[in-house]
């Protein structure tokens, strides 16, 4: 399911949400070569978070091949800054576009709920929590971890708690059929959260080998659920939208 808009208007411009989207896009184009194999592999190695390197549990000089003839080696000293830089680095155009779409749909309302300054702190904290979760569960991994999805998962957790009944328009793509459906946020985001947890548990035995960092999604989502009440203003919490009559009659719009 791919959300593309919600029925939840904002009162303030989403300055930080847009700035994060622009920053991620510029990093991908300028530092990652817009997906060209060589620059992409180098940037993932230099800016991605390597759990075994960060925790000093991997042997220096060990590594993985990210592109033909290009290996990413574990350094002698931990690169702590990669906890942040990994949030703004992606593995390809689809990875970037998918993450930015989720941030665009849900980030503006969370920014609206807490203000610009608090939102950037909240976003970074969720990203750090996501990275910590994945790192602690795969402490010996030498595969670089990149992507904004951990921080964005925190935004999704916050949205679920603040606006569970807001209708989200979602594109559903099946092998022979494409449609869009308007669903309450708790249905769409609840399905997403359960899918992440099940995928994380299913891949637990292979967690050291790389792939999608599902536990980062779970960690970020839980951080968003826990932190939102500390960051959202009391006024916003008091005037959360309630569902109109007939809301739960899900309707296809495609």
C-alpha positions as CSV (number, residue, x, y, z in Angstrom):
1,X,0.0,0.0,0.0
2,X,1.3,3.4,-1.0
3,X,-0.3,6.5,0.7
4,X,-0.4,9.6,-1.5
5,X,-2.5,12.1,0.5
6,X,-4.6,12.4,3.6
7,X,-7.6,14.4,4.7
8,X,-5.9,16.3,7.4
9,X,-5.2,20.1,6.7
10,X,-2.4,21.9,8.4
11,X,-2.3,25.4,9.8
12,X,1.4,26.2,9.3
13,X,3.7,25.6,6.3
14,X,5.7,22.4,6.6
15,X,9.1,24.2,6.3
16,X,11.1,21.4,8.0
17,X,9.4,18.6,6.2
18,X,10.1,20.2,2.8
19,X,13.7,21.0,3.9
20,X,14.3,17.4,4.9
21,X,13.0,16.2,1.5
22,X,15.2,18.7,-0.3
23,X,18.2,17.7,1.8
24,X,17.7,14.0,1.1
25,X,17.3,14.7,-2.7
26,X,20.4,16.9,-2.9
27,X,22.5,14.4,-1.0
28,X,21.4,11.7,-3.4
29,X,22.1,13.8,-6.5
30,X,25.3,15.6,-5.4
31,X,27.0,13.1,-3.1
32,X,25.6,9.8,-4.4
33,X,25.9,10.5,-8.1
34,X,22.1,10.3,-8.6
35,X,22.4,6.5,-8.3
36,X,25.4,6.0,-10.5
37,X,27.1,2.7,-9.4
38,X,30.5,4.1,-8.3
39,X,29.4,7.2,-6.4
40,X,26.5,5.4,-4.9
41,X,28.7,2.6,-3.5
42,X,31.3,5.0,-2.2
43,X,28.7,7.2,-0.5
44,X,26.9,4.2,1.1
45,X,30.3,3.1,2.5
46,X,31.4,6.5,3.7
47,X,28.0,7.8,5.0
48,X,26.2,4.6,6.0
49,X,26.2,3.2,9.5
50,X,28.1,-0.1,10.0
51,X,27.0,-1.7,13.3
52,X,30.1,-3.8,13.7
53,X,32.3,-0.7,13.2
54,X,30.3,1.5,15.5
55,X,30.3,-1.1,18.3
56,X,33.9,-2.3,17.5
57,X,32.6,-5.9,17.3
58,X,33.8,-6.4,13.7
59,X,37.4,-6.9,12.7
60,X,39.0,-3.9,11.1
61,X,39.6,-4.5,7.4
62,X,36.7,-6.9,7.0
63,X,34.0,-5.8,4.7
64,X,31.5,-6.4,1.9
65,X,31.6,-5.7,-1.8
66,X,29.1,-3.0,-2.7
67,X,30.0,-2.9,-6.4
68,X,32.3,-4.9,-8.7
69,X,35.8,-4.2,-7.5
70,X,34.6,-1.9,-4.8
71,X,34.6,-3.2,-1.2
72,X,33.5,-1.3,1.9
73,X,35.9,-2.1,4.7
74,X,35.4,-1.7,8.5
75,X,37.6,1.1,9.8
76,X,39.7,1.0,12.9
77,X,37.8,3.8,14.7
78,X,34.0,4.1,14.9
79,X,32.4,6.8,12.7
80,X,29.8,8.0,15.1
81,X,28.6,10.7,12.7
82,X,27.2,8.0,10.4
83,X,24.2,7.7,12.9
84,X,23.1,11.0,11.4
85,X,24.5,10.9,7.8
86,X,22.9,7.5,7.3
87,X,19.5,9.1,7.7
88,X,20.1,11.3,4.6
89,X,21.6,8.6,2.4
90,X,19.7,6.2,0.1
91,X,20.4,3.1,-1.9
92,X,18.6,4.1,-5.1
93,X,15.9,6.3,-6.6
94,X,13.0,4.0,-5.6
95,X,14.4,3.9,-2.0
96,X,14.5,7.7,-2.0
97,X,11.1,8.3,-3.6
98,X,9.3,5.8,-1.4
99,X,10.7,7.4,1.8
100,X,10.0,10.9,0.7
101,X,6.5,10.1,-0.3
102,X,5.7,8.8,3.2
103,X,7.4,11.8,4.8
104,X,5.4,14.2,2.6
105,X,2.0,12.6,3.4
106,X,2.5,12.3,7.1
107,X,5.3,14.7,8.1
108,X,3.5,18.0,7.5
109,X,0.8,17.2,10.2
110,X,3.4,16.1,12.8
111,X,5.4,19.3,12.1
112,X,2.2,21.3,12.4
113,X,1.4,19.5,15.8
114,X,4.7,20.5,17.4
115,X,6.3,23.4,15.5
116,X,9.3,23.5,13.3
117,X,12.1,23.4,15.9
118,X,10.6,20.6,17.9
119,X,9.9,18.6,14.7
120,X,13.5,18.4,13.6
121,X,14.6,17.3,17.1
122,X,11.8,14.7,17.1
123,X,12.8,13.5,13.6
124,X,16.4,13.1,14.5
125,X,15.7,11.3,17.8
126,X,13.4,8.8,16.0
127,X,16.2,8.2,13.5
128,X,18.7,7.7,16.2
129,X,16.4,5.3,18.0
130,X,15.9,3.4,14.8
131,X,19.6,3.1,14.2
132,X,20.2,2.0,17.8
133,X,17.6,-0.7,17.5
134,X,19.0,-2.2,14.3
135,X,22.6,-1.9,15.6
136,X,21.9,-3.6,18.9
137,X,20.1,-6.5,17.2
138,X,22.8,-6.9,14.6
139,X,26.0,-5.8,16.5
140,X,28.4,-7.8,14.3
141,X,27.0,-6.7,10.9
142,X,29.5,-5.2,8.5
143,X,26.8,-4.1,6.0
144,X,26.2,-0.3,5.8
145,X,22.8,0.8,6.8
146,X,21.3,3.8,5.0
147,X,17.9,5.4,4.5
148,X,15.5,7.9,6.1
149,X,12.9,5.2,6.8
150,X,13.8,4.8,10.5
151,X,13.2,8.4,11.3
152,X,10.1,8.5,9.1
153,X,8.8,5.4,11.0
154,X,8.8,7.6,14.0
155,X,6.6,10.2,12.2
156,X,4.2,7.3,11.3
157,X,4.0,6.3,14.9
158,X,3.3,9.8,16.0
159,X,0.6,10.2,13.3
160,X,-1.1,7.0,14.4
161,X,-1.3,8.2,18.0
162,X,-2.4,11.7,17.1
163,X,-4.7,11.1,14.1
164,X,-5.9,7.5,14.1
165,X,-9.2,8.3,12.4
166,X,-8.0,10.6,9.7
167,X,-8.7,9.2,6.2
168,X,-5.6,8.4,4.2
169,X,-5.9,7.8,0.4
170,X,-3.8,4.8,-0.4
171,X,-2.8,3.3,-3.7
172,X,-3.0,-0.5,-3.8
173,X,-1.1,-2.3,-6.6
174,X,-1.9,-5.9,-7.4
175,X,-0.4,-8.0,-10.2
176,X,-3.4,-7.4,-12.5
177,X,-5.2,-4.6,-10.8
178,X,-4.5,-1.1,-9.4
179,X,-6.9,0.8,-7.3
180,X,-6.9,3.4,-4.5
181,X,-8.8,3.3,-1.3
182,X,-9.5,5.8,1.5
183,X,-8.7,4.2,4.8
184,X,-8.6,5.4,8.4
185,X,-5.0,6.0,9.4
186,X,-5.1,3.3,12.1
187,X,-5.9,0.7,9.5
188,X,-3.3,1.8,7.0
189,X,-0.5,2.5,9.6
190,X,-1.5,-0.5,11.8
191,X,-1.2,-2.8,8.8
192,X,2.2,-1.2,7.9
193,X,3.5,-1.6,11.5
194,X,2.4,-5.2,11.8
195,X,4.0,-6.0,8.4
196,X,7.3,-4.4,9.6
197,X,7.3,-6.4,12.8
198,X,6.5,-9.7,11.1
199,X,9.1,-9.1,8.4
200,X,11.7,-8.3,11.1
201,X,10.9,-11.5,13.0
202,X,11.0,-13.5,9.9
203,X,14.4,-12.2,8.9
204,X,15.9,-12.5,12.4
205,X,18.2,-15.4,11.5
206,X,19.6,-13.4,8.5
207,X,19.9,-10.0,10.2
208,X,23.7,-9.9,10.0
209,X,23.6,-10.3,6.2
210,X,21.9,-7.0,5.3
211,X,18.7,-6.4,3.4
212,X,15.9,-4.2,4.6
213,X,16.5,-2.9,8.2
214,X,13.0,-3.9,9.5
215,X,14.0,-3.6,13.1
216,X,15.0,0.0,12.5
217,X,11.5,0.6,11.3
218,X,10.1,-1.0,14.4
219,X,12.4,1.0,16.7
220,X,11.7,4.3,15.0
221,X,7.9,3.6,15.1
222,X,8.0,2.9,18.8
223,X,10.1,6.0,19.4
224,X,7.5,8.1,17.6
225,X,4.7,6.6,19.8
226,X,6.6,7.3,23.0
227,X,8.0,10.7,22.1
228,X,5.0,12.4,20.5
229,X,3.2,13.4,23.7
230,X,6.4,15.1,24.9
231,X,6.7,17.1,21.7
232,X,3.1,17.8,20.5
233,X,1.5,20.9,22.0
234,X,-1.4,20.5,24.4
235,X,-3.6,22.6,22.1
236,X,-3.1,20.2,19.2
237,X,-3.9,17.2,21.4
238,X,-7.1,18.8,22.5
239,X,-8.4,19.6,19.0
240,X,-7.5,16.4,17.2
241,X,-10.1,15.7,14.4
242,X,-12.9,13.3,15.0
243,X,-14.3,11.0,12.3
244,X,-17.5,12.3,10.5
245,X,-20.7,10.2,10.3
246,X,-20.3,7.2,8.0
247,X,-16.5,7.4,8.2
248,X,-15.9,3.7,8.5
249,X,-17.6,2.9,5.2
250,X,-14.3,2.5,3.4
251,X,-14.7,3.6,-0.2
252,X,-12.8,2.8,-3.3
253,X,-11.8,5.8,-5.4
254,X,-10.1,4.1,-8.2
